[in-house]
Amino acid sequence: MEEKPANRVRIYGKVDDADGYAIRDFLRRTVIEFDWIELDL
């Protein structure tokens, strides 16, 4: 049986955003792959 590639989470936010940091920290601890996309607002 062929294994499907893992889905990746995309997080959009600013580097200094505390909520964004908390989400990234959680995803790292739970070994969930994600892409961080920095917003320039």
Backbone bond lengths (Angstrom), bond angles and torsions (degrees), N, CA, C in turn:
res aa  C-N    CA-C-N  psi(-1)  N-CA   C-N-CA  omega(-1)  CA-C   N-CA-C  phi
1 M - - - 1.459 - - 1.531 108.22 -
2 E 1.312 115.46 135.10 1.457 120.61 -179.42 1.524 110.18 -81.72
3 E 1.327 115.31 134.18 1.461 120.36 -179.70 1.527 109.62 -86.07
4 K 1.330 116.49 133.99 1.465 121.42 179.01 1.527 109.24 -77.94
5 P 1.329 117.52 146.25 1.462 119.56 175.95 1.529 109.95 -66.81
6 A 1.313 115.28 148.17 1.464 120.53 -179.34 1.523 110.39 -68.76
7 N 1.306 116.21 142.89 1.463 121.27 173.58 1.519 108.86 -74.51
8 R 1.308 115.78 147.04 1.458 120.95 177.64 1.525 108.55 -113.25
9 V 1.307 115.30 143.89 1.457 122.27 176.53 1.524 107.47 -90.25
10 R 1.311 116.96 139.79 1.462 121.73 174.51 1.517 108.32 -109.73
11 I 1.327 115.01 128.58 1.458 121.11 178.60 1.523 107.67 -117.00
12 Y 1.316 116.03 125.81 1.457 122.01 178.08 1.521 107.99 -108.94
13 G 1.326 117.17 128.08 1.451 119.07 178.73 1.508 112.59 177.26
14 K 1.317 114.88 -175.66 1.457 122.30 178.79 1.525 108.79 -97.08
15 V 1.325 115.77 148.02 1.461 121.09 -176.97 1.528 111.54 -58.97
16 D 1.317 118.28 -39.50 1.462 121.40 -175.62 1.531 113.92 -87.77
17 D 1.328 117.92 12.20 1.462 122.06 -179.48 1.533 110.37 -81.84
18 A 1.323 117.07 120.31 1.465 121.67 -177.16 1.525 112.16 -63.28
19 D 1.319 117.83 -38.55 1.467 120.29 179.18 1.527 111.02 -66.50
20 G 1.313 116.38 -41.24 1.461 120.33 177.31 1.518 111.19 -62.40
21 Y 1.330 116.60 -40.90 1.463 120.81 178.01 1.524 110.42 -62.66
22 A 1.324 117.51 -42.35 1.466 121.16 -179.73 1.529 111.11 -62.62
23 I 1.322 116.60 -40.27 1.468 120.19 178.80 1.519 110.20 -66.40
24 R 1.339 117.37 -45.80 1.470 120.44 178.99 1.519 111.12 -61.62
25 D 1.324 117.02 -41.28 1.462 121.26 178.81 1.525 110.71 -61.83
26 F 1.322 117.21 -45.16 1.464 121.50 178.33 1.526 111.02 -60.27
27 L 1.332 116.94 -46.53 1.461 120.55 -178.85 1.526 111.36 -63.48
28 R 1.324 117.40 -39.19 1.472 120.09 177.56 1.526 111.01 -63.63
29 R 1.326 116.64 -44.04 1.472 120.28 -178.38 1.515 112.26 -66.97
30 T 1.330 117.49 -29.08 1.463 120.85 -179.03 1.526 112.10 -97.89
31 V 1.335 116.03 9.30 1.469 123.82 175.34 1.534 111.59 56.26
32 I 1.319 115.59 43.89 1.463 121.69 174.98 1.525 107.22 -102.41
33 E 1.322 116.15 126.83 1.459 120.15 -179.09 1.526 109.88 -73.05
34 F 1.342 115.02 139.34 1.456 119.08 -179.95 1.515 110.47 -148.87
35 D 1.312 114.70 159.86 1.460 122.62 173.91 1.518 107.36 -115.58
36 W 1.328 115.60 131.59 1.455 120.99 176.94 1.519 108.04 -98.87
37 I 1.320 117.36 121.89 1.455 122.65 178.14 1.522 107.36 -114.04
38 E 1.331 115.87 111.01 1.456 120.42 -177.23 1.524 110.54 -78.66
39 L 1.318 115.11 133.48 1.461 121.70 178.02 1.522 109.39 -96.16
40 D 1.294 116.67 136.83 1.461 122.44 175.66 1.517 108.16 -105.08
41 L 1.323 115.85 91.61 1.471 120.26 -178.92 1.504 110.57 -110.40
